[in-house]
Amino acid sequence: MVITIRHTYIILIILLLGGCVYQHTPESNNDDTNYQNINTTDNTQQDSTNNLIDMENMLRVIILIKKGYHPDSLVEVYGGQVEHLYEEMNMVAAYVPRDKLSEIRLDERVDYLEYDKIVEVKPQQTVEWSNVSVQAPRALQSNLTGRNIKISVIDSGIAEHEDLPIAKGVSMVDYTTSYYDDNGHGTHVAGIIGARNNDVGIVGIAPESVIYAVKVLDQDGLGYTSDVIAGIDWSIQNNVDIINLSLGSEISSRLMESIVTKATDQNILLIAATGNNGTIAGTENNVSYPARLPTVIGVGATDKNNQRASFSSTGEQVELAAPGVNILSTYLNNSYAKMSGTSSASPFVAGIAALLKQRDPNLTISQLRTQLQNASLDLGSPGRDPWYGYGLAQAPLIFKDINRHPATEEILFIQNKGWMIGSNGYFLPEQNLTRVHAALIFVRVFGLEETDDPAVKFADIPTNHEYAREIKIISQHGIMTGSAGRFLPQNNLTREQMVAMLDRAMEIEISQQSNPFEDVSETSWSFDSIMTMYNLGIIKGVAPNRFAPGNPITRAQIARMLFRAAPHIH
């Protein structure tokens, strides 16, 4: 049986799977294959040798010459070599001997001399629409990177690329022992998963995952089922966590099913492209193998409008959808290229699975699948459907309970700062904040340390209290003072108490404006603090004209306040 990657032109030739249409947009070129033979005579070689300059002892400089003198003649006098003459400016770029540099500087004909420095264009990392559509930037912001999760890319191999390190690899094809990619497909797939977050090129969904290259396809994108089976077995032996299969066949194989079962029994998650045999009508059941197998996650392709790509295969075996149209990723010769196909969609899900595995290392593959399904963005008909499966795959967040919460962005910002860290993967956004936890947070946020001031003694805080140090610090700085000799650590913090703490810690004085809150009296002890924080834009009411000062403050509310206060915190 022959396995093929998804190129649309292949279906016309071999009548297997169609469609990974690609547009190659290289960033760098390799001209090693372009040779021109130039025959030179001995006399020419001799003349060339006589004119050689010892470039190791030369420096490239820019020399501005005073009017009335010729730059090129000055350079020649000192045994240099002119590179560029700028006649209008009476300036020259030239190589001059190192030991003559001081003399040239002092030459009366020289107005100014400086080194001819190298300038460069530093490529900037691109975050593609496809990453945004699966919420990958938010996952990265919350420090989910797929760190140390091992992913086997069973494909055409992976080429060397500055944006894509390879941990290990193997070739199963019969014409080479190298896992080097001679097609481009595997390198493109691998980049979607694991391109590094390094300020150049692109960034993968799981940029700190560990990528294994398993070459089972040749330079034409063709391979044998036996090689794919061997590649899966090698992946099992190397204890990978996830296997990506951006390939397929229309014909089933008992041996393929057997090795897939062996992998899943080892808690290895398999993800595969559903195929590119789709039609505009999308009424057929044409998902390919191995995506068709019940133990494999089959992934269809969507475009930037979250619509099914017309080439994406359809059927009840489609489990998830992911971007698969004009996807920019790593390519041969250290370049980047855009490709389309379900082959590009599958690695998005593989990367997302790695993020989930990083967050919860002990998840079974059954639990992983359930989390992928539950977190997906439902597209098309409500519930699972034959076009999108459960929906568009979505990258997880570091906290399991903030997805689609109104304060998600603020919570991620605060978590990234290390100000609020949650517990056991949960942020508990609607939980009321206790006084002791408020003390912990403020010590972190403002970087507070112990002072030489005498510590306040609280009757309810023994010296061996878990957070005695933080409570001592917060009281020394006068931010929390307790009541009647007690700190009341487990009492809920109120909204006005939180605002007063911010006001004391930030020490910002501004002119007062009109009071917008009907429930905040000018005679209230917290009035000045509330007005200050309101006028700074740090607090808002719970409803128009209402602040609810005595209400307990939730963890989400304090996250929002700290987010707005961040520009004022040094």
N, C-alpha and C positions, 0 to 999 in steps of 0.2 A: 504494500500500500504506500502511496506517495503522499507526503504532507507538504502543504504549501503555505506561504505567507500570503497576505491579502493584497495582491496587485491586480488591478482591474484587467490589465492586458494579459495576465496569466490565464484567466478563464477562457479567453478566446483560443488559447493554444492547447491547454491540457484539460479543460472542462472539469476543473475541481472547484477550488474556492476563488472568488473574485476579490478584488477591490481595494488594496491599500494604495490608493493613488497618491503619488508624492510629487512634491515640487521641491527641488533641491536648491537651497539658497546658501551656498558656502560662504563662510566668513574668511577662510584662508584657502589658498590654492597651492597645489604641489606640482611643480613643473619638471619633476625628475624624469618624466617620460618623454619630454621634448628635447631631443638632441639635434645639434647641427654640427657636422664635421667640418672643421676648418683646417686646411693644410697650410702650413707656413714653411718658408724656406729657412735654411740655416742662417742666412744673412739677416733676415728679419728677427730671428730669435736673438742673434748677437746684438743687434741694435737695441732691442728691448732690454737685454741684460745690462748694457752699458748705461741705460737711463734709469735703472732702478734706484729708488730712494729707500733708505732704511726707515720704514714706517714705524717700527717699534720705538724709535727714539724721537718721533715727531708728535706734535700736539696740534690739534685743529683749533684755530683761533679766528676771530673776526678783527680786522684792523681797519680803522677809519683814518684815512690819510689827509693831511692838510692840503688845501688847494694849492695847485702848482706842481704837485708831485704825482708820480704814477705808482699806484699800488703794486702792480705786477712786477715792476722793476725792483722795488724795495724787497719784495719777497725773494726774488731770485738772488739778490745780493747776499742774503743770509742763508742761502742754500735750501730754501723752502720750495713748496709746490702749490701753485694757485689752483683752487678748486672752482671758485666762482668769482667773477669780477662784476661789481655793481657800479658801472661808470657814473650814473647819475648821482650817486651818493659818494663817489670816490672812496668806495669801500671794497674790501676783498675778504673772502673766506679762503683760508689757506692752511696748509700743514707747514709748520716751521720746526726746526730742531729745538729740542727741550733746552739745550745748553745756550741757546741764543735768545731765549725769551726775554731775559733782563735787558740785553742790549737793544732789542727791538723796542721795548717799552720806552727806553731812554732816547731813542733816535728822534732827532728834532723834526723829522718828517711825519712822525706818528702823532695823531691827535688823540686817539684812544684805542686800547686793545683789550679784548676780553676773550675768555674761552667760548668756543662755539658749542653751546650745550645742546644735548639731545632733547628734543621735545617729542611727546607721544600722545596719542589718543588712547585713553584707557577705556576699554569696552565696559558698558554698564549692564548690570544684570537686569534681565527682563522678567517681569511677573506676568504671565500670559492670562488671557481671559479664562482659559480652561482651568487654571489653578484657582482663580477667583470663584468660578462657578461651583467648585466642590469645596469651597471654604478653606483651602489649604493655607492661605496667608494667616488666617486666624489661628489655625493649629500651630503654625510655626511661631507665632507671637506668644503662644502659651507654652512654648518650649517642647512641643511634640515634634520630633524630628525622625522618628523611627530608629533611634540610636541602638546599635548592636543587634537589630533584627536582621536575620539572614534571609535574603531573597534570591532564589535561583531563577535566572532569566534563560529559559530554554528556547533558543532561537537560532539566528545565524551567527552567533558569537557577539563579541563586543570589541570594538576598536579602541586603541589607546586614545585618550582624550583628556585634556587638562581639566575638564569640568566633571570627570566621571572616573573615579578610582575603582579598580576591580580587585577584589580580595583574593579571588581564586577562580580557576576555570578549567575546562576540559573540552576536548573535541571528540565527538562520536562519529564524525564523517570519515570516509575511507581515504580521502586524498590529502589530508593534512592532520598533523598532531597539534596544531595551534588552534586556540579558541578565538584567534583574531577574526574579526568580522570582515568578510570580503563582499558583503552585500549592502550593508547599511541599516537594514531593518532592525537587527538586534540592538545596535548601538542607540538607535532612536527610541526603542522601547525602554531600554535601561535608563536613558536620560530622564524620561518621564517619571520614573520611579525615584532615581537616586542622584540626579545632578546636584552638585554641591552648592551650598549657600555661601558663595565666595565673592560676591559683588561683580561677577562677570557672567556672560552667557545667560543661562536660565537657572532656575532652581527647581529641583524635583519635589515630588510630594513628600518623600521621606529622605531628605538630603543626608542624613547620618546613618542610613541603613547600610548593611554590608551586602554588596552585590557580587553574586557568583555568575560567571559566564559559562553557559553550557551550549556548545555549538552542535546543532543537529541538522542545520540547513546549509545548503551550498551557496555559491555565489549567485545563483539564479533564484534563490528562495525556495528550493525544493529539498525534500528529505524523505527518509523512510520512517515508517511507524516504529520499526525496530530501534532506530537511533533515538527517537523520542522516548521510548520505553527505557532504553539504557540511560538516557539523560535524567529521567525521573528517578531511576534506581540510584544513580550516582548522587543525586540530591538528597535522597533518603540517607545514604551512607554518610553524607557530610552534614547531617543534622540541620538542614535548613528549616526555617519557620514557614516560608511561603514559596510557592512555585507559580511563576507566571508563564502562561502558554498562549502567546499571540500567534497561533497557528491552528490548523485543523484539517479535517477531512470529512467528506460526506458519508464515509463508510465506517461502520463500527468495527471494533476489534476486541475480542475477548481478553487478549493479553494486555491491551491498553487498560481495559476495565480492571483487570487484576492488579496491575501496578499502581493504578490510581487508588484502589482500595487499600493497598499496602501503605501508601503514603498517608492517607487519611487515618489509618489505624495508628500511625506514628504522630498524630496530631499536627500534620502538615496541611496547611490550607492551599488548595489548588484553585487558580483563577484563570479563565480562558476566554478568548474572543469568541463571540457567537457566530461570526462569519459575515461575509459581505454579499450574500445572495439575496438581499432584500429587494423589494419592489416598492413603487410609490404607494400602491394600495395597501401593502403590508398585511395581507390576509393569509399568507402562506405560513406553514410551519417548517422552516428550513434552517434551524439552528444546527451547526456542525458539531462534530465530535473533536475533542473531548468535552466541550462546553455543554453538550447535550446530556452528559452523564449526571445523575442526581447528586453525586458527591462533589461535583465541580461547580463553582460559581460562574455562570455564563453572563458576559457583559456585552451589552449593545452600545451603539454610538449615538451621541447627540451633537447638535451644532451649538453655536454661541447663543442662539435663541431658545435653548433647551427643547428643541424639536428633534424628533428622531431623524437621523441621517437616512436618506432614501435607500442607501445601499445596505443598511444595517439589517441583518437577518431577524426574523420575528418568530415567535412561538412561545409556548408555555414554559419552555426551559430558560427563557430570558429571566435572569434574577435581578440584575441591576443595570443601570445605564451610567455612562460617563462620557466626557467629551471625546470626540473622535474625528473632527473635521478641521483640517488645516492646523494641526498641532505642531508647534515648534519644539524641536528637541535636538539633542546631540547627534552628530553624524560623522561620516568618515573624514579623514584628513583634518581632524581637529576642528571641524566646522559644525554648522547647525543647518537643519533642514525642516521644512514643513511636510507632514504626511497626513493622510486621512485613512480611516478604516477602523474597524472594531479592534484591530491590533493595537491601535493607539489608545483605545478606551480601556482595555483590560489592565494595563499597568497603572492607571489612575487608582483603580480599586485595590490593586496589589499594594500600592503605596499607602493608601488609607488604612488597609488592614494592618500594615506595619505600625502605623501610629496607634491604633487600638491595642496592638500587642505590646507596644512600649508602655502604654498607660496601665495595662492590666496583663502582666507577663504570664499569669497563670490561667488565662482564658483558654477554654477548649475551642476547637474549630467550630463546634456547634454554637457555642456562645458568641464567637466572633461573627459568624454568619447572621445570627439574630441581631446583634448590635448594628451590623452593616445595614440590614433590612430596616430596622426600626428608625435609624437615623436618616434614612434616605428621604429626599424631597419627592413627594408623590407627583408624578407627571401623568398626563393622559387620563384614562378612566380611573375613577377612585379605586384604591387598592392595587393589588398586583394585576398587571395586564401583559399581553404578549408583545408589546412594543418596548416598554421601559422596565418591565419586571416590577419590583417594589418602588422604583423611582431612581432619581439621580443620586449617586453616592455622595455622601457628605463627610468631610474630614471631621474627626472628633475634636473636642476641646479638652484641656487638662482637667476640667471639672465636668462630671457627668450630668450635673443638674442645672446647667445654665444655658443649654442650647435653646435658642429662640427666646431667651429671657430678655426683657426690655433693657436690662443693665449689662448685657453680655460684654459689650465693648469696654465699658468702664471697669468691670470685674477683671477682664483680661489685662488691662493696663495696670491695675493695682497689683495683680498677681505677678506680672512681669517685673514690677518694681521690687517685689519681695515684701510688700507691705501687709498683704493678707494672703495666707497660703492655704487655707482650707484644711480639710481633714479626710484622709483615706479616699482621695479622688472626688470629694464633694465640697462645694462651697457653701451650701445651705443658705441661699440668698434671702429667703424670707424668715430666717430665724432671727429672733431678737438678739441684740448684742449685749453681753453682760459687761459689768464695769471692769472686771479683771481682764477680759479680752480687749476692752478699749485701752487699758493701760499697756498691754503687750503691743498693740498696733501703734500707739503713739510713740513708744520707745523706738520702734523700728523706723517709722516714718520720719521722725525728726532726729534720729541718730543720737538719742539722749544717753548721757553717761552719769555715773554717780558724781556728786559734788562733795565739797567739804562741809556743807551745811548739815546740822544734826538731823537725823532721820525722824520722821513722824512715827510715833508708836500707835499702831492700830490694835485694839483689843481682839479683833477677829482675824488678825494675820500673824500667826506664830512665826518664829524665825525659820522654821523648817517648811514653811508654805512653799509650794511648787513655784510660785511666781513672786516670792517675797522681794527679790532683787528689783524686778520691774516696778512693783508697787512702791518700793522705797524711792526709786529714781523719779517716778512720775509725781510723787508727793514733794520731793526735794525741789523740783522745778516749778511747783505751785500750780500744776495743771489739773491735778485731782487732789482734793483735800479731805474727802470723807465727811462724815457727819457724827457729831457727838462722840468722837474718839473711835469710830468704827469705819471701816472701808466699805463694807457690804459688797464683797467681790462678786457674788452671784446675782445681785439685783440687776434688773434690766436698766440700761442707760437710756435716758430720755433724749428726745430730739433737741431740747434746749440745752441739756447738759453737754451733748456732743458739740453744739455750736459754741458754747462757752469754752470748752477745751481747745477747740481750733483757734478761737480768738486769743486765748492766753498763750498758746504755743507759737502763733504766727506774729503776734505783737505788731499788728498793722493798724494805723490810725488813719481814718478817712473822714471827710465831712459827712454828717448825717443827712439823709434825704427823707422824704415822706414815708410813713409806715404803711405798707400795703396790706398788712395782716390785721383783720378784725379781732383775732383772738390773742394778740400780743399787746399787752398794756404797756404804756410808757413808764408805769411804776414797777413793772416786773424786774426782778433781779437780773434777768438775762436779756433785757431789752437792748442795751447797747451792743452786746455781742451779736444778737440776731440781726440788728440793723447793719452792723459792719459786714457780716458775712453775706447778707442779702445784697448790699451795695457792691460787693466784690464779685457777685454772680456765683457764689459758691453754694448757696442754698436756694431752694425754691419751696413753694408751699405744697401741701398735699392736695389742695383744691384752690380754686380762685379765692383770694383774700383770706386763706386759712393756712396757718403754719402747723397747728397741732403740737405746741411746744411740750406738752406733758406726755405725749404718746411715746411708747418705746421705739427706738430706732432699729431698723433691720440691717442686716449685713449688706444687703444690696444698696440701701440708702446711704450708708457710710461710705461704700465704695464710690458712689456717685459724687458725694461731697469731696472725698479725697481726690478724685479725678479732676474736679473743677479747681480744687485748691493747689494742685500740683505745680502750676506755673509760679506760685508764690512761695513755694517751699524750697529752701536752699539747704 
